[in-house]
């Protein structure tokens, strides 16, 4: 999993400063920004991140907050 995720991050073609910079609302408004494209890719791939986020939200499973919380915030 980590290798796949790292590959996706590298494929964003962004420098390290941009990768560590917080996203703004302007980032989310651009459907072609690398960040939005990554989020859309994660949303649609296996393993089903969205289903895991949905399940953790329904059951209020805070143990998933550290790993799935940023993704949940991004798709919000």
Residue pairs with C-beta under 8 A, 6 or more apart in sequence:
1 47
8 38
8 41
8 42
9 19
9 38
12 19
12 34
12 35
12 37
12 38
13 34
14 34
23 35
23 74
27 33
27 35
27 36
28 35
28 36
30 36
35 74
39 71
39 74
39 75
42 49
42 71
43 49
43 50
43 75
49 68
49 71
50 75
52 64
52 68
53 64
53 68
53 71
53 72
53 75
55 61
56 64
56 65
56 68
56 72
57 72
